[in-house]
Amino acid sequence: MIFVETPVSAPEPVEAAPLMMLMSERLARWISHFCRIPGGVRKGDRVDLTDEQKQLLRTIYDGPMKEQVVQGDVAAYLALATICGPATGECYVRFAVDDATMWEAASPELRGVIGRDAKGRLYFSGKAVLTT
């Protein structure tokens, strides 16, 4: 018999499981995976949140509870995350966004979970809640 010694190495670092992340981190990860830029030159590209947008997520989801009003593209991303993603109803956030912008911000995977009626209004089909 021949025995070969193999060096023992440290295990590869493993990315933190989503459940162990702060809600703001889980949302940033979910948004970058499932949301698209709804308009402009980069329309349809994956979302890469700015530092200011990430700070807004931390303020809303990781800080003390208070009412927030969110507008613009971030409102679309958070509304989608609330409908069919990891966002919870633990905080009170109002989204100032229209259905058309939300639809444009939805990736093809999200469009399989939400639908649009004849008037362009969005609805959650109830098929699945998407996680990364």
DOPA-731341 format. One line per field, with one value per atom (N, C-alpha, C, O): residue number from 1; residue in three letters; atom name; x, y, z. Coordinates in Angstrom, 2 decimals, always signed. Layout:
N
seq	c(NUM, ...)
type	c(ALA, ...)
atom	c(CA, ...)
xx	c(X, ...)
yy	c(Y, ...)
zz	c(Z, ...)
//
This chain:
132
seq	c(1, 1, 1, 1, 2, 2, 2, 2, 3, 3, 3, 3, 4, 4, 4, 4, 5, 5, 5, 5, 6, 6, 6, 6, 7, 7, 7, 7, 8, 8, 8, 8, 9, 9, 9, 9, 10, 10, 10, 10, 11, 11, 11, 11, 12, 12, 12, 12, 13, 13, 13, 13, 14, 14, 14, 14, 15, 15, 15, 15, 16, 16, 16, 16, 17, 17, 17, 17, 18, 18, 18, 18, 19, 19, 19, 19, 20, 20, 20, 20, 21, 21, 21, 21, 22, 22, 22, 22, 23, 23, 23, 23, 24, 24, 24, 24, 25, 25, 25, 25, 26, 26, 26, 26, 27, 27, 27, 27, 28, 28, 28, 28, 29, 29, 29, 29, 30, 30, 30, 30, 31, 31, 31, 31, 32, 32, 32, 32, 33, 33, 33, 33, 34, 34, 34, 34, 35, 35, 35, 35, 36, 36, 36, 36, 37, 37, 37, 37, 38, 38, 38, 38, 39, 39, 39, 39, 40, 40, 40, 40, 41, 41, 41, 41, 42, 42, 42, 42, 43, 43, 43, 43, 44, 44, 44, 44, 45, 45, 45, 45, 46, 46, 46, 46, 47, 47, 47, 47, 48, 48, 48, 48, 49, 49, 49, 49, 50, 50, 50, 50, 51, 51, 51, 51, 52, 52, 52, 52, 53, 53, 53, 53, 54, 54, 54, 54, 55, 55, 55, 55, 56, 56, 56, 56, 57, 57, 57, 57, 58, 58, 58, 58, 59, 59, 59, 59, 60, 60, 60, 60, 61, 61, 61, 61, 62, 62, 62, 62, 63, 63, 63, 63, 64, 64, 64, 64, 65, 65, 65, 65, 66, 66, 66, 66, 67, 67, 67, 67, 68, 68, 68, 68, 69, 69, 69, 69, 70, 70, 70, 70, 71, 71, 71, 71, 72, 72, 72, 72, 73, 73, 73, 73, 74, 74, 74, 74, 75, 75, 75, 75, 76, 76, 76, 76, 77, 77, 77, 77, 78, 78, 78, 78, 79, 79, 79, 79, 80, 80, 80, 80, 81, 81, 81, 81, 82, 82, 82, 82, 83, 83, 83, 83, 84, 84, 84, 84, 85, 85, 85, 85, 86, 86, 86, 86, 87, 87, 87, 87, 88, 88, 88, 88, 89, 89, 89, 89, 90, 90, 90, 90, 91, 91, 91, 91, 92, 92, 92, 92, 93, 93, 93, 93, 94, 94, 94, 94, 95, 95, 95, 95, 96, 96, 96, 96, 97, 97, 97, 97, 98, 98, 98, 98, 99, 99, 99, 99, 100, 100, 100, 100, 101, 101, 101, 101, 102, 102, 102, 102, 103, 103, 103, 103, 104, 104, 104, 104, 105, 105, 105, 105, 106, 106, 106, 106, 107, 107, 107, 107, 108, 108, 108, 108, 109, 109, 109, 109, 110, 110, 110, 110, 111, 111, 111, 111, 112, 112, 112, 112, 113, 113, 113, 113, 114, 114, 114, 114, 115, 115, 115, 115, 116, 116, 116, 116, 117, 117, 117, 117, 118, 118, 118, 118, 119, 119, 119, 119, 120, 120, 120, 120, 121, 121, 121, 121, 122, 122, 122, 122, 123, 123, 123, 123, 124, 124, 124, 124, 125, 125, 125, 125, 126, 126, 126, 126, 127, 127, 127, 127, 128, 128, 128, 128, 129, 129, 129, 129, 130, 130, 130, 130, 131, 131, 131, 131, 132, 132, 132, 132)
type	c(MET, MET, MET, MET, ILE, ILE, ILE, ILE, PHE, PHE, PHE, PHE, VAL, VAL, VAL, VAL, GLU, GLU, GLU, GLU, THR, THR, THR, THR, PRO, PRO, PRO, PRO, VAL, VAL, VAL, VAL, SER, SER, SER, SER, ALA, ALA, ALA, ALA, PRO, PRO, PRO, PRO, GLU, GLU, GLU, GLU, PRO, PRO, PRO, PRO, VAL, VAL, VAL, VAL, GLU, GLU, GLU, GLU, ALA, ALA, ALA, ALA, ALA, ALA, ALA, ALA, PRO, PRO, PRO, PRO, LEU, LEU, LEU, LEU, MET, MET, MET, MET, MET, MET, MET, MET, LEU, LEU, LEU, LEU, MET, MET, MET, MET, SER, SER, SER, SER, GLU, GLU, GLU, GLU, ARG, ARG, ARG, ARG, LEU, LEU, LEU, LEU, ALA, ALA, ALA, ALA, ARG, ARG, ARG, ARG, TRP, TRP, TRP, TRP, ILE, ILE, ILE, ILE, SER, SER, SER, SER, HIS, HIS, HIS, HIS, PHE, PHE, PHE, PHE, CYS, CYS, CYS, CYS, ARG, ARG, ARG, ARG, ILE, ILE, ILE, ILE, PRO, PRO, PRO, PRO, GLY, GLY, GLY, GLY, GLY, GLY, GLY, GLY, VAL, VAL, VAL, VAL, ARG, ARG, ARG, ARG, LYS, LYS, LYS, LYS, GLY, GLY, GLY, GLY, ASP, ASP, ASP, ASP, ARG, ARG, ARG, ARG, VAL, VAL, VAL, VAL, ASP, ASP, ASP, ASP, LEU, LEU, LEU, LEU, THR, THR, THR, THR, ASP, ASP, ASP, ASP, GLU, GLU, GLU, GLU, GLN, GLN, GLN, GLN, LYS, LYS, LYS, LYS, GLN, GLN, GLN, GLN, LEU, LEU, LEU, LEU, LEU, LEU, LEU, LEU, ARG, ARG, ARG, ARG, THR, THR, THR, THR, ILE, ILE, ILE, ILE, TYR, TYR, TYR, TYR, ASP, ASP, ASP, ASP, GLY, GLY, GLY, GLY, PRO, PRO, PRO, PRO, MET, MET, MET, MET, LYS, LYS, LYS, LYS, GLU, GLU, GLU, GLU, GLN, GLN, GLN, GLN, VAL, VAL, VAL, VAL, VAL, VAL, VAL, VAL, GLN, GLN, GLN, GLN, GLY, GLY, GLY, GLY, ASP, ASP, ASP, ASP, VAL, VAL, VAL, VAL, ALA, ALA, ALA, ALA, ALA, ALA, ALA, ALA, TYR, TYR, TYR, TYR, LEU, LEU, LEU, LEU, ALA, ALA, ALA, ALA, LEU, LEU, LEU, LEU, ALA, ALA, ALA, ALA, THR, THR, THR, THR, ILE, ILE, ILE, ILE, CYS, CYS, CYS, CYS, GLY, GLY, GLY, GLY, PRO, PRO, PRO, PRO, ALA, ALA, ALA, ALA, THR, THR, THR, THR, GLY, GLY, GLY, GLY, GLU, GLU, GLU, GLU, CYS, CYS, CYS, CYS, TYR, TYR, TYR, TYR, VAL, VAL, VAL, VAL, ARG, ARG, ARG, ARG, PHE, PHE, PHE, PHE, ALA, ALA, ALA, ALA, VAL, VAL, VAL, VAL, ASP, ASP, ASP, ASP, ASP, ASP, ASP, ASP, ALA, ALA, ALA, ALA, THR, THR, THR, THR, MET, MET, MET, MET, TRP, TRP, TRP, TRP, GLU, GLU, GLU, GLU, ALA, ALA, ALA, ALA, ALA, ALA, ALA, ALA, SER, SER, SER, SER, PRO, PRO, PRO, PRO, GLU, GLU, GLU, GLU, LEU, LEU, LEU, LEU, ARG, ARG, ARG, ARG, GLY, GLY, GLY, GLY, VAL, VAL, VAL, VAL, ILE, ILE, ILE, ILE, GLY, GLY, GLY, GLY, ARG, ARG, ARG, ARG, ASP, ASP, ASP, ASP, ALA, ALA, ALA, ALA, LYS, LYS, LYS, LYS, GLY, GLY, GLY, GLY, ARG, ARG, ARG, ARG, LEU, LEU, LEU, LEU, TYR, TYR, TYR, TYR, PHE, PHE, PHE, PHE, SER, SER, SER, SER, GLY, GLY, GLY, GLY, LYS, LYS, LYS, LYS, ALA, ALA, ALA, ALA, VAL, VAL, VAL, VAL, LEU, LEU, LEU, LEU, THR, THR, THR, THR, THR, THR, THR, THR)
atom	c(N, CA, C, O, N, CA, C, O, N, CA, C, O, N, CA, C, O, N, CA, C, O, N, CA, C, O, N, CA, C, O, N, CA, C, O, N, CA, C, O, N, CA, C, O, N, CA, C, O, N, CA, C, O, N, CA, C, O, N, CA, C, O, N, CA, C, O, N, CA, C, O, N, CA, C, O, N, CA, C, O, N, CA, C, O, N, CA, C, O, N, CA, C, O, N, CA, C, O, N, CA, C, O, N, CA, C, O, N, CA, C, O, N, CA, C, O, N, CA, C, O, N, CA, C, O, N, CA, C, O, N, CA, C, O, N, CA, C, O, N, CA, C, O, N, CA, C, O, N, CA, C, O, N, CA, C, O, N, CA, C, O, N, CA, C, O, N, CA, C, O, N, CA, C, O, N, CA, C, O, N, CA, C, O, N, CA, C, O, N, CA, C, O, N, CA, C, O, N, CA, C, O, N, CA, C, O, N, CA, C, O, N, CA, C, O, N, CA, C, O, N, CA, C, O, N, CA, C, O, N, CA, C, O, N, CA, C, O, N, CA, C, O, N, CA, C, O, N, CA, C, O, N, CA, C, O, N, CA, C, O, N, CA, C, O, N, CA, C, O, N, CA, C, O, N, CA, C, O, N, CA, C, O, N, CA, C, O, N, CA, C, O, N, CA, C, O, N, CA, C, O, N, CA, C, O, N, CA, C, O, N, CA, C, O, N, CA, C, O, N, CA, C, O, N, CA, C, O, N, CA, C, O, N, CA, C, O, N, CA, C, O, N, CA, C, O, N, CA, C, O, N, CA, C, O, N, CA, C, O, N, CA, C, O, N, CA, C, O, N, CA, C, O, N, CA, C, O, N, CA, C, O, N, CA, C, O, N, CA, C, O, N, CA, C, O, N, CA, C, O, N, CA, C, O, N, CA, C, O, N, CA, C, O, N, CA, C, O, N, CA, C, O, N, CA, C, O, N, CA, C, O, N, CA, C, O, N, CA, C, O, N, CA, C, O, N, CA, C, O, N, CA, C, O, N, CA, C, O, N, CA, C, O, N, CA, C, O, N, CA, C, O, N, CA, C, O, N, CA, C, O, N, CA, C, O, N, CA, C, O, N, CA, C, O, N, CA, C, O, N, CA, C, O, N, CA, C, O, N, CA, C, O, N, CA, C, O, N, CA, C, O, N, CA, C, O, N, CA, C, O, N, CA, C, O, N, CA, C, O, N, CA, C, O, N, CA, C, O, N, CA, C, O, N, CA, C, O, N, CA, C, O, N, CA, C, O, N, CA, C, O, N, CA, C, O, N, CA, C, O, N, CA, C, O, N, CA, C, O, N, CA, C, O)
xx	c(+0.84, +0.00, +0.88, +1.95, +0.41, +1.12, +0.22, -0.95, +0.79, +0.06, +0.64, +1.86, -0.21, +0.23, -0.32, -1.52, +0.57, +0.12, -0.29, +0.44, -1.44, -1.87, -1.90, -2.36, -1.41, -1.42, -2.85, -3.75, -3.03, -4.35, -4.40, -3.53, -5.40, -5.52, -6.81, -7.73, -6.83, -8.03, -9.17, -8.94, -10.39, -11.51, -11.67, -11.31, -12.21, -12.47, -13.47, -14.41, -13.27, -14.26, -15.61, -15.68, -16.64, -17.99, -18.74, -18.67, -19.45, -20.25, -21.34, -21.92, -21.60, -22.62, -23.97, -24.36, -24.65, -25.99, -26.91, -26.79, -27.84, -28.72, -29.46, -29.71, -29.81, -30.54, -29.67, -30.19, -28.36, -27.46, -27.10, -26.46, -27.51, -27.22, -28.24, -29.35, -27.85, -28.82, -29.84, -29.54, -31.03, -32.07, -31.62, -31.90, -30.94, -30.48, -29.52, -29.56, -28.67, -27.74, -28.47, -28.14, -29.45, -30.25, -30.99, -31.06, -31.55, -32.28, -31.35, -31.70, -30.18, -29.23, -28.84, -28.74, -28.61, -28.27, -29.44, -29.24, -30.65, -31.84, -32.06, -32.32, -31.96, -32.17, -31.16, -31.53, -29.90, -28.89, -29.12, -28.70, -29.78, -30.05, -31.34, -31.37, -32.41, -33.73, -34.24, -35.26, -33.59, -34.10, -33.23, -32.04, -33.86, -33.18, -33.41, -34.39, -32.51, -32.66, -33.85, -33.85, -34.86, -36.12, -36.10, -37.01, -35.12, -35.13, -33.76, -32.81, -33.66, -32.40, -31.49, -31.91, -30.25, -29.27, -29.00, -28.79, -29.01, -28.71, -29.97, -29.91, -31.08, -32.34, -32.14, -31.59, -32.61, -32.52, -31.27, -31.19, -30.27, -29.06, -29.36, -30.29, -28.56, -28.69, -28.40, -27.62, -29.04, -28.91, -27.65, -27.40, -26.86, -25.73, -26.00, -25.75, -26.51, -26.90, -25.71, -24.60, -25.95, -24.92, -24.78, -25.61, -23.72, -23.54, -24.69, -25.12, -25.19, -26.32, -27.58, -28.33, -27.82, -28.98, -28.85, -29.84, -27.64, -27.42, -27.62, -28.16, -27.19, -27.40, -28.90, -29.35, -29.65, -31.11, -31.71, -32.58, -31.26, -31.76, -31.43, -32.26, -30.20, -29.83, -30.71, -31.14, -30.98, -31.82, -33.22, -33.79, -33.77, -35.15, -35.26, -36.12, -34.39, -34.59, -33.75, -34.11, -32.65, -31.80, -31.84, -31.35, -32.42, -32.46, -33.75, -34.54, -33.96, -35.21, -36.39, -36.28, -37.51, -38.71, -39.25, -39.49, -39.43, -40.10, -40.63, -40.17, -41.60, -42.23, -41.25, -40.54, -41.21, -40.35, -41.17, -42.07, -40.85, -41.42, -40.25, -39.30, -40.33, -39.25, -39.78, -40.88, -38.96, -39.36, -38.31, -37.22, -38.65, -37.70, -37.49, -38.32, -36.36, -36.06, -35.99, -36.45, -35.43, -35.32, -36.71, -36.89, -37.69, -39.06, -39.56, -40.22, -39.25, -39.66, -38.99, -39.64, -37.69, -36.97, -37.52, -37.73, -37.76, -38.26, -39.71, -40.09, -40.51, -41.89, -41.88, -42.65, -41.02, -40.92, -40.43, -40.92, -39.46, -38.94, -40.00, -39.98, -40.91, -41.98, -43.05, -43.60, -43.32, -44.33, -43.86, -44.60, -42.66, -42.24, -40.79, -40.14, -40.27, -38.89, -38.77, -39.73, -37.58, -37.32, -37.77, -37.71, -38.22, -38.64, -39.85, -40.75, -39.86, -40.95, -41.78, -41.38, -42.88, -43.74, -43.38, -44.22, -42.14, -41.72, -41.55, -41.52, -41.42, -41.29, -42.35, -42.92, -42.61, -43.66, -43.02, -42.45, -43.12, -42.54, -43.63, -44.37, -43.71, -44.62, -43.78, -42.76, -44.21, -43.49, -44.21, -45.36, -43.52, -44.09, -43.57, -42.57, -44.26, -43.81, -45.03, -46.01, -44.97, -46.10, -45.84, -44.71, -46.91, -46.82, -45.91, -45.20, -45.92, -45.08, -43.60, -42.83, -43.19, -41.79, -41.43, -40.35, -42.35, -42.10, -41.94, -41.06, -42.77, -42.70, -41.35, -40.71, -40.93, -39.64, -38.47, -37.42, -38.63, -37.56, -37.51, -36.57, -38.49, -38.56, -37.75, -37.86, -36.96, -36.20, -37.17, -38.32, -36.72, -37.59, -38.08, -39.21, -37.21, -37.64, -38.79, -39.75, -38.70, -39.77, -41.04, -42.14, -40.90, -42.09, -42.84, -44.02, -42.16, -42.84, -43.65, -44.48, -43.40, -44.08, -45.15, -46.14, -44.96, -45.97, -46.63, -46.10, -47.77, -48.46, -48.95, -48.88, -49.47, -50.04, -51.43, -51.63, -52.39, -53.73, -53.85, -52.88, -55.05, -55.26, -55.00, -54.69, -55.11, -54.87, -53.42, -53.08, -52.56, -51.16, -50.86, -49.72, -51.87, -51.64, -50.99, -51.30, -50.08, -49.37, -50.14, -50.88, -49.94, -50.49, -49.51, -48.76, -49.53, -48.68, -49.44, -50.55, -48.84, -49.53, -49.56, -50.34, -48.72, -48.69, -47.93, -47.97, -47.22, -46.49, -45.33, -45.14, -44.55, -43.37, -42.85, -43.11, -42.11, -41.35, -39.91, -39.38, -39.28, -37.94, -36.88, -36.94, -35.90, -34.77, -33.48, -33.47, -32.41, -31.11, -30.35, -29.24)
yy	c(-1.18, +0.00, +1.24, +1.27, +2.23, +3.49, +4.53, +4.67, +5.27, +6.34, +7.67, +7.87, +8.54, +9.86, +10.89, +10.95, +11.69, +12.75, +13.96, +14.41, +14.46, +15.70, +16.79, +16.57, +17.97, +19.04, +19.42, +19.46, +19.70, +20.13, +21.64, +22.34, +22.14, +23.60, +24.07, +23.30, +25.35, +25.95, +25.86, +25.95, +25.69, +25.66, +26.99, +28.05, +26.89, +28.10, +28.98, +28.47, +30.30, +31.16, +31.03, +30.94, +31.01, +30.86, +32.16, +32.77, +32.56, +33.78, +33.58, +32.50, +34.60, +34.51, +34.14, +34.65, +33.28, +32.89, +34.10, +34.90, +34.23, +35.39, +35.60, +36.74, +34.54, +34.71, +35.32, +35.86, +35.25, +35.80, +37.25, +37.92, +37.73, +39.10, +40.06, +39.66, +41.31, +42.34, +42.45, +42.13, +42.90, +43.01, +43.91, +43.61, +45.00, +45.91, +45.19, +45.43, +44.33, +43.58, +42.55, +42.35, +41.88, +40.91, +41.60, +41.08, +42.79, +43.52, +44.00, +43.91, +44.50, +44.95, +43.79, +43.95, +42.64, +41.45, +41.04, +40.73, +41.04, +40.66, +41.64, +41.22, +42.93, +43.96, +43.80, +43.88, +43.57, +43.43, +42.19, +42.14, +41.20, +39.96, +40.03, +39.61, +40.56, +40.47, +41.77, +41.73, +42.89, +44.15, +44.67, +44.37, +45.46, +46.08, +47.58, +48.05, +48.33, +49.78, +50.06, +49.62, +50.79, +50.94, +51.96, +51.94, +52.83, +53.83, +54.43, +54.15, +55.25, +55.93, +55.11, +54.12, +55.55, +54.93, +53.47, +52.63, +53.19, +51.83, +50.99, +49.99, +51.36, +50.63, +49.14, +48.74, +48.34, +46.89, +46.28, +45.06, +47.11, +46.59, +46.20, +46.72, +45.29, +44.93, +46.16, +47.03, +46.20, +47.33, +47.15, +46.07, +48.20, +48.27, +49.48, +50.62, +49.22, +50.31, +51.19, +50.70, +52.48, +53.42, +53.34, +52.75, +53.94, +53.98, +54.70, +54.30, +55.77, +56.51, +55.64, +55.69, +54.86, +53.98, +52.88, +52.52, +52.33, +51.32, +51.91, +51.25, +53.15, +53.82, +54.01, +53.86, +54.34, +54.47, +53.14, +53.12, +52.03, +50.72, +50.45, +49.94, +50.81, +50.62, +51.47, +51.01, +52.71, +53.60, +53.03, +53.06, +52.51, +52.01, +50.68, +50.52, +49.73, +48.35, +47.94, +46.98, +48.63, +48.21, +49.18, +48.86, +50.33, +51.34, +51.29, +50.36, +52.28, +52.34, +52.51, +53.13, +51.96, +52.01, +53.43, +54.08, +53.88, +55.15, +55.15, +54.39, +55.99, +56.04, +56.62, +57.59, +56.01, +56.46, +56.56, +55.76, +57.55, +57.67, +57.57, +58.34, +56.61, +56.38, +56.65, +56.25, +57.35, +57.70, +57.22, +56.78, +57.30, +56.99, +55.50, +54.68, +55.18, +53.79, +52.91, +51.77, +53.44, +52.66, +52.27, +51.19, +53.14, +52.81, +51.59, +50.72, +51.54, +50.39, +49.12, +48.08, +49.19, +48.01, +47.51, +46.31, +48.44, +48.04, +47.55, +46.64, +48.15, +47.68, +46.25, +45.40, +45.97, +44.61, +43.64, +42.51, +44.07, +43.22, +42.95, +41.90, +43.89, +43.71, +42.75, +41.94, +42.86, +42.01, +40.56, +39.64, +40.36, +38.98, +38.70, +37.85, +39.38, +39.17, +39.11, +38.78, +39.42, +39.23, +40.37, +40.23, +41.48, +42.60, +42.18, +41.49, +42.60, +42.24, +43.46, +44.59, +43.25, +44.35, +44.90, +45.52, +44.69, +45.13, +46.64, +47.18, +47.32, +48.77, +49.38, +48.71, +50.64, +51.31, +52.17, +53.22, +51.70, +52.41, +52.63, +51.71, +53.85, +54.17, +54.35, +55.03, +53.73, +53.80, +54.73, +54.49, +55.78, +56.70, +56.26, +56.79, +55.29, +54.74, +54.23, +53.79, +54.30, +53.82, +52.39, +51.91, +51.73, +50.33, +50.15, +49.15, +51.11, +51.00, +50.97, +50.19, +51.81, +51.83, +50.53, +49.99, +50.03, +48.75, +47.63, +46.78, +47.62, +46.57, +46.64, +45.62, +47.85, +48.01, +47.63, +47.21, +47.77, +47.44, +45.94, +45.48, +45.20, +43.76, +42.95, +43.16, +42.03, +41.12, +40.12, +40.02, +39.38, +38.34, +37.34, +36.87, +37.01, +36.09, +36.68, +35.99, +37.98, +38.63, +38.71, +38.54, +38.96, +39.06, +37.73, +37.70, +36.64, +35.35, +35.18, +34.28, +36.03, +35.94, +37.01, +36.82, +38.14, +39.19, +39.23, +38.71, +39.85, +39.96, +41.37, +42.21, +41.63, +42.93, +42.70, +41.83, +43.49, +43.36, +44.24, +44.86, +44.28, +45.01, +46.51, +47.17, +47.04, +48.47, +48.75, +49.90, +47.73, +47.92, +47.86, +48.10, +47.54, +47.43, +46.10, +45.07, +46.13, +44.92, +44.15, +44.73, +42.86, +42.02, +40.88, +40.48, +40.37, +39.25, +37.98, +37.77, +37.12, +35.89, +34.85, +33.90, +35.03, +34.08, +32.81, +31.86, +32.78, +31.57, +31.27, +30.12, +32.30, +32.06, +33.36, +34.44, +33.24, +34.36, +34.07, +33.02, +34.98, +34.75, +35.12, +36.18, +34.25, +34.53, +34.27, +33.55, +34.88, +34.63, +33.57, +33.22)
zz	c(+0.00, +0.00, +0.00, +0.61, -0.69, -0.73, -0.08, -0.43, +0.87, +1.52, +1.05, +1.08, +0.63, +0.18, +1.14, +1.39, +1.68, +2.59, +1.77, +0.89, +2.07, +1.42, +2.46, +3.58, +2.10, +3.09, +3.46, +2.61, +4.72, +5.19, +5.08, +5.61, +4.40, +4.25, +4.90, +5.16, +5.15, +5.74, +4.73, +3.53, +5.21, +4.28, +3.56, +4.07, +2.38, +1.59, +2.34, +2.94, +2.29, +2.93, +2.23, +1.01, +3.00, +2.47, +2.68, +3.74, +1.65, +1.75, +2.80, +2.91, +3.56, +4.62, +4.02, +2.97, +4.70, +4.25, +4.35, +5.27, +3.40, +3.42, +4.73, +5.12, +5.43, +6.68, +7.77, +8.75, +7.61, +8.61, +8.29, +9.10, +7.16, +6.75, +7.34, +7.69, +7.45, +7.79, +6.67, +5.52, +7.00, +5.98, +4.83, +3.67, +5.13, +4.06, +3.11, +1.90, +3.64, +2.80, +1.96, +0.78, +2.56, +1.80, +0.67, -0.45, +0.96, -0.08, -1.18, -2.36, -0.83, -1.85, -2.76, -3.97, -2.17, -2.95, -3.85, -5.02, -3.30, -4.06, -5.21, -6.34, -4.94, -5.96, -7.09, -8.27, -6.76, -7.81, -8.66, -9.81, -8.10, -8.84, -9.66, -10.82, -9.06, -9.69, -10.32, -11.01, -10.10, -10.64, -11.77, -11.86, -12.62, -13.76, -13.72, -13.14, -14.33, -14.41, -15.33, -16.48, -14.84, -15.59, -16.73, -17.56, -16.80, -17.86, -18.09, -17.35, -19.12, -19.41, -20.30, -20.90, -20.38, -21.26, -20.88, -21.75, -19.58, -19.10, -18.88, -18.15, -19.47, -19.28, -19.55, -20.57, -18.60, -18.72, -18.12, -17.99, -17.76, -17.12, -15.68, -15.06, -15.15, -13.73, -12.86, -13.23, -11.72, -10.80, -9.96, -9.41, -9.85, -8.94, -8.05, -8.44, -6.86, -5.96, -5.60, -5.39, -5.53, -5.10, -3.58, -2.89, -3.06, -1.61, -0.92, +0.16, -1.55, -0.97, -0.92, +0.05, -1.97, -1.99, -0.94, -0.30, -0.77, +0.26, +1.66, +2.55, +1.84, +3.12, +3.38, +4.52, +2.35, +2.50, +2.95, +3.82, +2.37, +2.79, +4.25, +5.00, +4.66, +6.08, +6.99, +8.05, +6.58, +7.39, +7.53, +8.62, +6.45, +6.47, +7.21, +8.07, +6.88, +7.33, +8.53, +9.22, +8.80, +9.92, +11.10, +12.18, +10.91, +11.97, +12.76, +12.60, +13.62, +14.38, +13.44, +12.38, +13.84, +13.00, +12.90, +13.92, +11.68, +11.45, +10.03, +9.17, +9.80, +8.48, +7.46, +7.73, +6.29, +5.21, +3.92, +3.69, +3.11, +1.77, +0.81, +0.89, -0.11, -1.06, -2.46, -2.81, -3.25, -4.61, -5.60, -5.21, -6.87, -7.93, -8.13, -7.74, -8.74, -9.05, -7.80, -7.82, -6.72, -5.49, -4.99, -4.43, -5.18, -4.78, -5.56, -5.00, -6.84, -7.66, -7.16, -7.04, -6.88, -6.41, -5.08, -4.90, -4.15, -2.84, -2.90, -2.16, -3.76, -3.91, -4.46, -3.99, -5.43, -5.96, -4.90, -4.80, -4.10, -3.03, -1.97, -1.33, -1.78, -0.81, -1.36, -0.62, -2.65, -3.27, -3.38, -3.02, -3.86, -4.15, -3.78, -4.40, -2.78, -2.37, -0.86, -0.16, -0.35, +1.07, +1.99, +3.21, +1.43, +2.29, +3.11, +2.62, +4.34, +5.24, +5.59, +5.27, +6.20, +6.62, +7.98, +8.64, +8.42, +9.75, +9.85, +10.95, +8.73, +8.77, +7.86, +7.00, +8.08, +7.33, +6.24, +6.52, +5.00, +3.88, +2.84, +2.49, +2.36, +1.25, +0.01, +0.03, -1.08, -2.33, -3.29, -3.64, -3.72, -4.71, -6.07, -6.57, -6.66, -7.95, -8.70, -8.09, -10.02, -10.81, -11.29, -11.28, -11.70, -12.13, -13.33, -13.42, -14.26, -15.47, -15.10, -15.66, -14.15, -13.73, -13.01, -13.21, -12.19, -11.52, -12.54, -12.39, -13.56, -14.58, -15.31, -15.55, -15.65, -16.34, -15.44, -15.94, -14.13, -13.17, -12.87, -12.22, -13.31, -13.01, -14.03, -15.24, -13.52, -14.38, -15.01, -14.58, -16.01, -16.57, -15.52, -15.60, -14.53, -13.47, -12.67, -12.34, -12.36, -11.60, -12.43, -11.90, -13.71, -14.56, -14.63, -14.98, -14.30, -14.22, -12.95, -12.86, -11.96, -10.67, -10.52, -9.81, -11.19, -11.17, -12.55, -13.52, -12.61, -13.89, -14.09, -13.19, -15.28, -15.63, -16.20, -17.05, -15.72, -16.27, -17.53, -17.96, -18.11, -19.35, -19.22, -20.21, -18.00, -17.78, -17.37, -17.08, -17.36, -17.01, -15.54, -15.13, -14.71, -13.27, -12.94, -13.54, -11.98, -11.58, -10.52, -9.73, -10.51, -9.45, -9.19, -10.08, -7.98, -7.60, -7.90, -7.40, -8.71, -9.12, -8.00, -8.06, -6.99, -5.88, -6.19, -5.40, -7.33, -7.71, -6.78, -6.38, -6.41, -5.59, -5.03, -5.56, -3.97, -3.44, -3.81, -3.45, -4.52, -5.05, -4.04, -3.41, -3.89, -3.03, -3.80, -4.80, -3.32, -3.97, -3.23, -3.61)
//
